[in-house]
């Protein structure tokens, strides 16, 4: 920049100098031309010196030469110019350096008219020589050159700083990229370049980010693949462990089954040894119980849930429970919860029935027991439902062995007479029930179970407006009335006959429930209950030991306790059940013929081929009518009838003799055995109508007519 400025100023000063020299030379030429014809040498010289001194540029010498290079006019000249001779003819303005000065040559133009010259003068035959002093002014070009140098230095410093900053940023960006690449090589994730890079490296940013994304996707895919492989390995290991566990479980089950079978065989052998000491019926009953227990224990995998209404279930099971308690001379009371009326439960029916029966049998084992209280209460809270079953007995409490067997889950240690405990253990296991036992010597015992259960809400029964409940010595009034609440909008309770009569005379009731006390004031009770029966449904219950007295005194239907909710439900809330008929005959043709005749009639038909099977079925289920063949292969029909009459639930059940012939003496023996009527074989339409009539009587409780 300084060189350019110096050269520019140098050439510019040259051009300016030439221009000035041309102007000064032209002016002097005009002034000198008139002097060419003047002969006064001193005057001419004086004027030339004057011109030299007044010249705008420092002028050393002025001379006029002819074309022949003869000196015509001059001021003082250097010796070298006295005999000056140009190298070329002077035809135009020219300048050249000379002796630290500038020598200027310019011809006189012949086109210019010179007024002072005559026409004989020829001006173009002369040329003018001027010797100017060389003027050198360093300040003219030195200051701009210095300024330009300073400016250039500043620019250079700034440029150098910018280059240094650019280099530093490039170095930083390169280090950043190297670090990111090192992270990628080290396998790190989320290695993205988010910083702005210099222009030269900006193209690498998307490439590195794309490489990082590809690396992350590759790492993620590899991780997923690795996890899948590990998951497969874990699954395979779990399946292997599960298979091993299943194999061990199967082995354990096989061992348990073998041990159970061996124990059952030992029990059967023990029972066989005791056969001589037992009655034949007791022996058959114990043998059948062992076989049923064995079958139940190994068929437990096929148990399915049934949808039950607990009030109906308890009501249907009631005859078996009362038969057992009556045989043991034990007073039985049953308490149910209000939710039993509001919900159906999903539970295996057979294990639940066996659980209740075996629970009663186990509780009755306690010495000195006279009373049992059975509670079946469904408790529904939100979405959770639990069925609570408990039995409380008086007496001395259960033995330590019985308690140990109940809390265990193994039926192998059981003896032949402990089949009820076996039924309890298997049923408890099938129902996933939790057991708790409270037994104190001399204070009785309580066996309680809790079953998690699924429920289905029923349509709420349409309650009656008002009911009256009487109870004195038959349980807690508050608990009884609370259970009946879903059936009644308002229920009044009392425990005194005077209060009972007063409430009845003041209010109207939709039904009355009476748990009769010990027989007393029989005529007053008869008068009161006869009047009640004419105005509303009446349900009377009495203890088994008192029921005969009350039936004779009241001359109306008296039900045997225990009282349960299923017996007083309105008929609209429970389906009308068909009468159950049991036909006992060893002739399969007769059984098939009976089935054909009754298939279109509203009768629930059951059949048995021997007396033992008939007795077992009657103990398990309550039949409304029994049609009994006299000639059976194992037990005679009259013996079966006598044993049935010993059961409390079959004391009034119609039992019909079914025989091919009947003499008068035979018919008398049939009636003495407890039979109500005789049906002569073969069966025809008229005799079928007779059977249907007995079934109809059984549903209306009119069997004594």
C-alpha positions in Angstrom: 0.0 0.0 0.0 2.9 2.4 0.8 4.7 1.5 -2.5 1.5 2.1 -4.4 0.9 5.4 -2.7 4.5 6.5 -3.3 4.5 5.5 -6.9 1.1 7.1 -7.5 2.3 10.4 -5.9 5.6 10.1 -7.9 3.9 9.8 -11.2 1.3 12.3 -10.3 3.9 14.9 -9.3 5.7 14.2 -12.6 2.5 14.9 -14.5 1.8 18.0 -12.5 5.4 19.2 -13.0 5.2 18.7 -16.8 1.9 20.5 -16.9 3.3 23.4 -14.9 6.4 23.4 -17.1 4.3 23.5 -20.3 2.3 26.4 -18.9 5.4 28.4 -17.8 7.2 27.6 -21.1 4.2 28.7 -23.2 4.0 32.0 -21.2 7.7 32.7 -21.5 7.5 31.9 -25.2 4.9 34.6 -25.7 7.0 37.0 -23.8 10.3 36.2 -25.6 9.0 36.2 -29.2 9.0 40.0 -29.5 12.6 40.1 -28.3 13.8 38.1 -31.2 14.1 41.1 -33.5 15.5 43.4 -30.9 19.1 44.3 -31.5 19.8 45.7 -28.1 21.5 42.7 -26.5 21.7 44.2 -23.0 18.1 45.1 -23.0 17.1 41.7 -24.2 19.3 40.0 -21.6 17.9 42.2 -18.9 14.3 41.3 -19.8 15.2 37.7 -20.0 16.7 37.8 -16.5 13.6 39.7 -15.4 11.4 36.9 -16.8 13.6 34.3 -15.1 13.2 36.0 -11.7 9.5 36.4 -12.0 8.9 32.9 -13.2 6.4 30.8 -11.2 8.9 28.0 -11.1 12.6 28.4 -10.2 14.3 29.1 -13.5 18.1 29.1 -13.9 18.6 29.9 -17.6 16.7 31.0 -20.7 18.0 30.6 -24.2 16.7 30.9 -27.7 18.4 28.7 -30.4 18.0 28.6 -34.0 17.2 25.4 -35.9 20.9 25.3 -36.6 21.6 25.3 -32.9 23.0 28.7 -32.9 22.4 30.7 -29.7 20.4 33.7 -30.4 19.3 35.1 -27.1 20.2 33.9 -23.5 20.8 34.7 -20.0 23.7 33.2 -18.2 24.1 29.7 -19.3 26.1 26.8 -17.9 29.1 26.0 -19.9 27.6 22.7 -21.0 24.7 24.6 -22.7 26.7 27.2 -24.6 27.3 24.7 -27.3 24.2 22.7 -26.7 23.0 20.5 -29.5 19.8 18.4 -29.1 20.1 14.8 -30.2 16.9 15.1 -32.2 15.3 18.0 -33.9 13.1 20.0 -31.6 9.6 19.6 -33.0 7.5 19.5 -29.8 7.6 20.2 -26.1 10.1 18.0 -24.4 11.8 17.8 -21.0 14.8 15.9 -19.7 16.9 15.9 -16.6 20.0 18.0 -16.7 22.6 18.8 -14.1 20.2 18.4 -11.1 17.6 20.3 -13.0 15.1 20.0 -15.7 15.9 21.0 -19.3 12.9 22.0 -21.3 12.9 22.4 -25.1 10.0 23.8 -27.1 9.9 25.2 -30.7 8.2 28.5 -31.5 5.0 27.8 -33.4 4.7 29.3 -36.8 0.9 29.5 -36.6 1.0 32.3 -34.1 0.9 35.8 -35.3 3.5 38.0 -33.7 2.5 41.6 -33.9 5.9 42.9 -33.0 7.7 40.9 -35.7 7.8 41.8 -39.3 6.7 39.5 -42.0 10.3 38.6 -42.7 10.6 36.9 -39.4 10.2 33.1 -39.3 9.5 32.2 -35.7 9.4 28.4 -36.3 13.1 28.4 -37.1 13.8 28.9 -33.3 13.2 26.9 -30.2 13.2 27.9 -26.6 15.5 26.3 -24.0 14.7 26.6 -20.4 16.7 25.2 -17.5 14.5 24.8 -14.4 15.9 24.0 -11.0 14.9 20.6 -9.7 12.3 21.1 -6.9 12.1 18.1 -4.5 9.4 18.2 -1.8 9.5 15.1 0.3 6.5 16.3 2.5 4.3 16.1 -0.6 4.5 12.4 -0.9 6.1 11.3 2.4 3.1 12.2 4.7 0.6 10.3 2.6 3.0 7.4 2.4 3.5 7.4 6.2 -0.3 7.8 6.8 -0.9 4.9 4.5 1.8 2.9 6.2 0.2 3.5 9.6 -3.3 2.7 8.2 -1.9 -0.4 6.6 -0.2 -1.4 9.8 -3.5 -1.0 11.7 -5.3 -3.0 9.1 -2.6 -5.6 9.2 -2.8 -5.8 13.0 -6.6 -6.1 12.8 -6.3 -8.7 10.1 -3.8 -10.6 12.1 -6.0 -10.5 15.2 -9.0 -11.7 13.1 -6.8 -14.5 11.7 -5.7 -15.4 15.2 -9.3 -15.5 16.5 -10.4 -17.5 13.4 -7.5 -19.9 14.0 -8.4 -20.2 17.7 -12.1 -20.9 16.8 -11.1 -23.4 14.2 -8.9 -25.0 16.8 -11.7 -25.1 19.3 -14.2 -26.5 16.8 -11.8 -29.1 15.6 -11.2 -30.1 19.3 -14.9 -30.3 19.8 -15.4 -32.5 16.8 -12.5 -34.7 17.8 -14.1 -35.0 21.3 -17.5 -35.9 19.9 -15.9 -38.5 17.6 -14.0 -39.9 20.6 -17.3 -40.2 22.5 -18.9 -42.0 19.5 -15.9 -44.3 19.4 -16.3 -44.9 23.1 -19.9 -46.0 22.6 -21.7 -43.0 24.3 -25.2 -42.0 23.3 -26.7 -38.7 22.6 -23.5 -37.3 21.1 -24.9 -34.4 19.1 -23.1 -31.3 17.9 -25.3 -28.4 18.9 -22.7 -25.6 18.8 -22.3 -23.3 15.8 -19.1 -24.1 13.9 -16.9 -22.1 11.6 -17.8 -22.0 7.9 -15.1 -24.4 6.9 -16.3 -27.0 9.5 -20.1 -26.3 9.3 -20.5 -29.0 6.7 -19.2 -31.6 9.2 -22.0 -30.8 11.8 -24.9 -32.6 10.0 -22.6 -35.5 9.1 -21.5 -36.0 12.7 -25.1 -35.7 14.0 -26.3 -38.2 11.4 -23.4 -40.5 12.5 -24.5 -40.0 16.1 -28.1 -40.8 15.3 -27.1 -43.9 13.4 -24.8 -44.9 16.3 -27.6 -44.4 18.8 -30.1 -46.3 16.6 -27.5 -49.1 16.3 -26.9 -49.2 20.0 -30.6 -49.1 20.8 -31.2 -51.9 18.3 -28.3 -53.9 19.7 -29.6 -53.3 23.2 -33.1 -54.4 22.3 -31.7 -57.5 20.6 -29.6 -58.2 23.7 -32.6 -57.7 25.9 -34.6 -60.0 23.7 -31.9 -62.6 23.9 -31.6 -62.3 27.6 -35.4 -62.4 27.9 -35.5 -65.6 25.8 -32.8 -67.1 28.0 -34.6 -66.0 31.2 -37.9 -67.4 29.8 -36.1 -70.6 28.9 -34.6 -70.8 32.4 -38.0 -70.1 34.0 -39.7 -72.7 31.8 -37.0 -75.1 32.8 -37.4 -74.3 36.5 -41.2 -74.5 36.1 -40.9 -77.8 34.4 -38.7 -79.1 37.1 -41.1 -77.8 39.7 -44.0 -79.4 37.9 -42.0 -82.6 37.7 -41.2 -82.5 41.4 -44.9 -81.6 42.1 -46.1 -84.5 40.1 -43.6 -86.8 41.8 -44.8 -85.4 45.2 -48.4 -85.9 44.2 -47.7 -89.4 43.0 -46.0 -90.1 46.4 -48.9 -88.5 48.2 -51.5 -90.4 46.2 -49.7 -93.7 46.8 -49.5 -92.9 50.5 -53.2 -91.9 50.6 -54.2 -95.0 48.8 -52.2 -97.1 51.2 -53.7 -95.3 54.1 -57.2 -95.7 52.7 -56.6 -99.4 52.2 -55.4 -99.7 55.8 -58.5 -97.8 57.0 -60.7 -100.2 55.0 -58.9 -103.1 56.5 -59.5 -101.7 60.0 -63.1 -101.2 59.1 -63.3 -104.8 57.9 -61.9 -105.9 61.2 -64.5 -103.9 63.0 -67.4 -105.3 60.9 -68.4 -107.9 63.5 -68.7 -105.2 66.2 -70.9 -102.8 64.0 -74.4 -103.1 62.9 -74.7 -103.8 59.2 -76.2 -100.4 58.4 -73.5 -98.6 60.3 -70.9 -100.7 58.6 -72.3 -99.8 55.1 -72.6 -96.2 56.1 -68.9 -96.0 57.2 -67.8 -97.9 54.1 -69.7 -95.6 51.8 -68.3 -92.6 53.6 -64.7 -93.8 53.0 -65.4 -94.5 49.4 -67.0 -91.1 48.9 -64.1 -89.4 50.6 -61.6 -91.2 48.5 -63.5 -90.3 45.3 -63.9 -86.6 46.4 -60.2 -86.3 47.2 -59.0 -87.5 43.8 -61.7 -85.8 41.8 -61.2 -82.4 43.3 -59.7 -81.0 40.0 -63.0 -81.2 38.3 -64.9 -79.1 40.8 -66.7 -76.2 39.1 -68.5 -73.2 40.6 -72.3 -73.0 40.9 -74.4 -69.9 41.3 -76.4 -70.2 44.5 -78.7 -68.2 46.6 -77.5 -69.0 50.1 -81.0 -68.8 51.7 -82.3 -71.5 49.3 -79.1 -73.5 49.7 -79.4 -73.6 53.5 -83.2 -74.3 53.3 -82.6 -77.3 51.0 -79.8 -78.6 53.3 -81.8 -78.1 56.4 -83.4 -81.6 56.5 -80.0 -83.3 56.6 -78.7 -80.9 59.3 -81.8 -81.4 61.5 -81.8 -85.1 61.0 -78.2 -85.3 62.3 -79.0 -83.0 65.3 -82.1 -84.9 66.1 -80.3 -88.2 66.1 -77.7 -86.8 68.5 -80.4 -85.0 70.6 -78.8 -81.7 70.0 -80.7 -78.4 69.7 -79.7 -76.7 66.4 -80.1 -72.9 65.7 -79.2 -71.3 62.4 -78.4 -67.6 62.0 -78.1 -66.0 58.5 -77.0 -62.5 57.3 -79.1 -60.0 55.5 -76.8 -60.1 52.5 -77.8 -63.8 52.0 -81.1 -62.4 50.6 -79.5 -59.7 48.4 -76.8 -61.7 46.5 -76.1 -64.9 44.8 -72.7 -66.5 45.3 -70.5 -68.4 42.9 -69.1 -71.4 44.8 -68.9 -75.2 44.3 -72.2 -76.6 45.7 -71.1 -80.0 46.8 -67.9 -79.0 48.7 -70.0 -76.2 50.5 -72.7 -78.7 51.5 -70.1 -81.2 52.7 -68.4 -78.5 54.6 -71.6 -77.5 56.5 -72.5 -81.2 57.2 -69.0 -82.2 58.3 -68.8 -79.0 60.4 -71.9 -80.0 62.4 -70.7 -83.6 62.8 -67.2 -82.5 64.0 -68.7 -80.0 66.5 -71.1 -82.7 67.9 -68.0 -84.8 68.7 -67.5 -82.7 71.8 -68.5 -84.5 75.0 -71.6 -83.1 76.8 -72.8 -81.0 73.8 -76.5 -80.1 73.9 -76.7 -77.1 71.6 -75.2 -76.0 68.3 -75.4 -72.6 66.7 -74.6 -72.5 63.0 -74.0 -69.1 61.3 -73.9 -68.7 57.5 -73.4 -65.0 56.9 -72.4 -63.3 53.6 -70.6 -60.0 54.1 -70.3 -57.7 51.0 -68.3 -54.5 51.3 -67.9 -52.7 48.0 -66.4 -55.1 45.5 -65.2 -57.5 48.1 -67.3 -60.4 49.5 -66.6 -62.9 52.2 -68.7 -65.8 53.3 -68.3 -66.4 57.1 -69.3 -69.9 58.3 -69.1 -70.8 62.0 -70.5 -73.3 64.4 -70.5 -72.9 68.2 -71.3 -75.8 70.5 -71.7 -76.3 74.2 -70.0 -79.1 76.1 -66.4 -79.8 76.8 -64.9 -78.7 73.5 -63.2 -80.7 70.8 -60.2 -82.9 71.6 -56.6 -82.0 70.9 -56.4 -84.7 68.2 -59.5 -83.4 66.4 -58.1 -79.8 66.6 -54.7 -81.0 65.2 -56.4 -82.8 62.3 -58.6 -79.8 61.4 -55.7 -77.4 61.3 -53.7 -79.7 59.1 -54.3 -80.3 55.4 -53.6 -84.0 55.3 -56.3 -86.8 55.3 -53.8 -89.7 55.5 -53.6 -89.9 59.4 -57.5 -90.3 59.6 -59.1 -93.4 61.1 -62.1 -95.1 59.7 -64.5 -93.3 62.1 -63.1 -89.8 61.2 -64.5 -89.5 57.7 -66.3 -86.3 58.7 -63.0 -84.7 59.4 -61.7 -85.9 56.0 -64.7 -84.3 54.2 -64.1 -81.1 56.2 -60.4 -81.0 55.2 -61.0 -81.7 51.5 -63.9 -79.2 51.3 -61.9 -76.5 53.1 -59.0 -77.0 50.6 -61.3 -76.8 47.6 -63.0 -73.6 48.9 -59.7 -71.9 49.9 -61.2 -71.3 53.3 -59.3 -69.9 56.3 -59.9 -71.7 59.5 -59.9 -70.5 63.1 -60.7 -72.6 66.2 -61.5 -71.5 69.7 -62.0 -74.3 72.2 -61.8 -74.2 76.0 -62.4 -77.2 78.2 -65.8 -76.9 79.8 -66.8 -73.8 77.8 -67.5 -75.4 74.4 -65.9 -74.6 71.1 -66.2 -72.4 68.0 -65.0 -73.4 64.6 -65.0 -70.5 62.0 -64.2 -70.3 58.4 -63.8 -67.4 56.0 -64.2 -67.9 52.2 -63.3 -65.2 49.6 -66.2 -65.4 47.2 -67.7 -63.9 44.0 -71.2 -62.5 44.2 -74.0 -61.4 41.8 -76.5 -58.9 43.1 -80.1 -59.9 42.9 -83.0 -57.8 42.1 -84.2 -56.4 45.4 -87.3 -58.3 46.6 -90.4 -56.2 47.0 -90.7 -55.9 50.8 -93.9 -56.1 52.6 -95.0 -53.2 54.7 -95.0 -54.6 58.2 -94.1 -57.8 59.9 -94.3 -59.1 63.5 -91.6 -61.2 65.1 -91.9 -63.1 68.3 -89.0 -64.9 70.0 -88.3 -65.8 73.6 -85.7 -68.5 74.0 -84.8 -69.0 70.4 -81.8 -66.7 69.8 -81.1 -63.0 69.7 -84.1 -60.9 68.6 -82.0 -58.2 67.2 -79.9 -60.5 65.1 -82.9 -62.3 63.8 -84.8 -59.2 62.8 -81.7 -57.7 61.2 -81.5 -60.7 58.9 -85.2 -60.3 57.8 -84.8 -56.6 57.0 -84.6 -57.0 53.1 -88.1 -58.7 53.2 -89.9 -56.1 55.4 -90.1 -52.4 55.4 -90.9 -52.3 59.1 -90.6 -55.2 61.6 -91.8 -55.2 65.2 -90.3 -57.6 67.7 -91.5 -58.8 71.1 -90.8 -61.6 73.6 -93.9 -61.5 75.7 -97.3 -62.9 74.8 -99.1 -60.0 76.2 -97.0 -57.6 74.2 -97.5 -59.8 71.2 -101.3 -59.7 71.5 -101.3 -55.9 72.1 -99.2 -55.2 69.0 -101.3 -57.5 66.8 -104.6 -55.9 67.9 -103.3 -52.3 67.2 -101.6 -52.8 63.8 -102.1 -54.8 60.7 -99.2 -57.1 59.6 -98.3 -58.7 56.2 -96.9 -61.8 57.9 -96.1 -63.0 61.4 -93.1 -65.1 62.5 -93.4 -66.9 65.8 -90.6 -68.9 67.5 -92.7 -70.7 70.1 -91.5 -70.8 73.7 -91.8 -73.7 76.1 -95.4 -75.0 76.1 -97.5 -72.8 78.4 -100.7 -70.9 78.0 -101.6 -73.3 75.2 -105.2 -72.2 74.9 -104.3 -68.5 74.8 -101.7 -69.2 72.1 -104.2 -71.3 70.1 -106.9 -68.5 70.2 -104.4 -65.9 69.3 -102.7 -67.8 66.4 -106.0 -69.0 65.0 -107.1 -65.4 64.7 -103.7 -64.4 63.2 -103.9 -67.1 60.6 -107.2 -65.7 59.2 -105.7 -62.3 58.5 -102.1 -62.9 57.4 -99.5 -65.6 56.6 -98.3 -67.2 59.8 -95.0 -69.0 60.4 -94.7 -71.0 63.6 -91.5 -72.8 64.7 -90.9 -75.0 67.8 -88.0 -77.1 69.1 -88.0 -80.8 68.1 -88.7 -81.9 71.7 -91.7 -79.6 71.9 -93.1 -79.7 68.4 -95.5 -82.6 69.0 -97.1 -80.7 72.0 -97.5 -77.5 70.0 -99.0 -79.3 66.9 -101.5 -81.1 69.1 -102.4 -77.9 71.0 -102.6 -75.5 68.0 -104.0 -77.9 65.5 -102.1 -76.1 62.7 -98.8 -76.3 60.9 -95.8 -75.9 63.2 -92.4 -76.1 61.6 -89.5 -77.7 63.4 -86.6 -75.4 64.3 -84.1 -74.3 63.3 -85.7 -71.4 61.6 -84.0 -70.2 58.4 -84.7 -67.4 56.0 -85.5 -69.6 53.1 -88.7 -70.8 54.7 -90.4 -67.4 54.8 -89.3 -65.8 51.5 -92.3 -64.6 49.4 -93.1 -67.0 46.7 -92.4 -64.3 44.0 -88.7 -64.2 45.1 -88.1 -67.9 44.7 -89.0 -70.3 41.9 -91.7 -72.8 42.7 -89.9 -76.1 43.1 -91.4 -79.3 41.6 -92.2 -82.2 44.0 -89.4 -84.7 44.3 -90.4 -88.3 43.8 -88.0 -91.2 44.6 -88.9 -94.5 42.9 -87.0 -97.5 44.4 -87.2 -100.7 42.3 -84.6 -103.3 41.3 -86.4 -103.9 38.0 -84.9 -101.5 35.4 -87.9 -102.1 33.1 -90.2 -100.8 35.8 -88.0 -97.8 36.4 -87.8 -96.9 32.7 -91.6 -97.3 32.4 -92.1 -94.9 35.3 -89.8 -92.4 33.7 -91.7 -92.5 30.4 -95.0 -92.0 32.2 -93.8 -89.0 34.3 -91.7 -87.2 31.7 -94.5 -84.7 30.8 -95.5 -84.0 34.4 -94.0 -81.3 36.7 -92.2 -83.8 38.9 -88.5 -84.1 39.7 -87.9 -87.9 39.4 -85.1 -89.8 41.1 -84.5 -93.6 41.1 -82.7 -96.2 43.1 -82.2 -99.9 42.6 -81.7 -101.1 46.2 -82.7 -100.2 49.7 -79.2 -99.1 50.8 -78.9 -96.6 47.9 -82.4 -95.3 48.7 -81.5 -94.7 52.4 -78.3 -92.9 51.3 -80.2 -90.7 48.9 -82.8 -89.8 51.5 -80.1 -88.8 53.9 -78.5 -86.6 51.3 -81.7 -85.1 49.9 -85.2 -84.4 51.0 -87.9 -86.1 48.9 -91.6 -85.2 48.9 -92.9 -88.7 48.0 -91.2 -92.2 48.1 -92.5 -95.0 45.9 -90.9 -98.1 47.5 -90.8 -101.6 46.1 -91.3 -104.3 48.7 -89.0 -107.0 47.2 -85.5 -105.5 47.1 -82.3 -107.4 46.7 -80.6 -106.2 49.9 -83.2 -104.8 52.4 -86.9 -105.3 52.3 -89.1 -102.3 51.5 -90.8 -102.4 54.9 -87.4 -102.2 56.6 -86.5 -99.2 54.5 -89.8 -97.5 55.4 -89.1 -98.1 59.2 -85.6 -96.6 58.9 -87.0 -93.6 57.0 -89.6 -92.9 59.6 -86.8 -92.7 62.2 -85.5 -89.7 60.3 -87.1 -86.5 61.5 -87.5 -85.0 58.0 -89.3 -88.2 56.8 -91.8 -88.5 59.7 -94.6 -87.1 57.6 -93.3 -87.8 54.1 -95.7 -90.0 52.0 -94.2 -93.4 51.5 -96.1 -95.6 49.0 -95.7 -99.4 48.8 -95.0 -100.6 45.2 -95.8 -104.3 44.9 -97.2 -106.9 42.5 -99.6 -108.4 45.0 -100.8 -107.4 48.5 -102.9 -109.5 50.8 -104.8 -108.0 53.7 -102.2 -109.1 56.2 -99.4 -107.7 54.0 -101.1 -104.4 53.6 -101.4 -104.2 57.4 -97.7 -104.8 57.8 -97.0 -102.1 55.2 -99.1 -99.6 57.3 -97.4 -100.7 60.5 -94.0 -100.0 58.9 -95.1 -96.4 58.3 -96.3 -96.6 54.7 -99.2 -94.3 53.6 -100.7 -96.2 50.7 -100.2 -99.2 48.3 -99.7 -99.0 44.6 -100.2 -102.3 42.8 -98.0 -103.3 39.8 -98.1 -102.9 36.9 -98.3 -99.2 36.8 -101.1 -97.7 34.7 -102.7 -94.3 34.1 -105.1 -94.6 37.1 -102.3 -95.6 39.5 -100.2 -92.8 38.0 -102.9 -90.3 39.0 -102.8 -91.8 42.5 -99.1 -91.1 42.7 -99.6 -87.5 41.3 -102.3 -86.9 44.0 -99.8 -87.8 46.7 -97.2 -85.5 45.2 -99.8 -82.7 45.1 -100.6 -83.3 48.8 -97.0 -83.2 49.8 -96.6 -79.6 48.3 -99.6 -78.4 50.2 -98.6 -80.0 53.5 -101.9 -82.0 53.4 -100.4 -85.5 53.6 -102.5 -86.5 56.7 -105.8 -86.2 54.9 
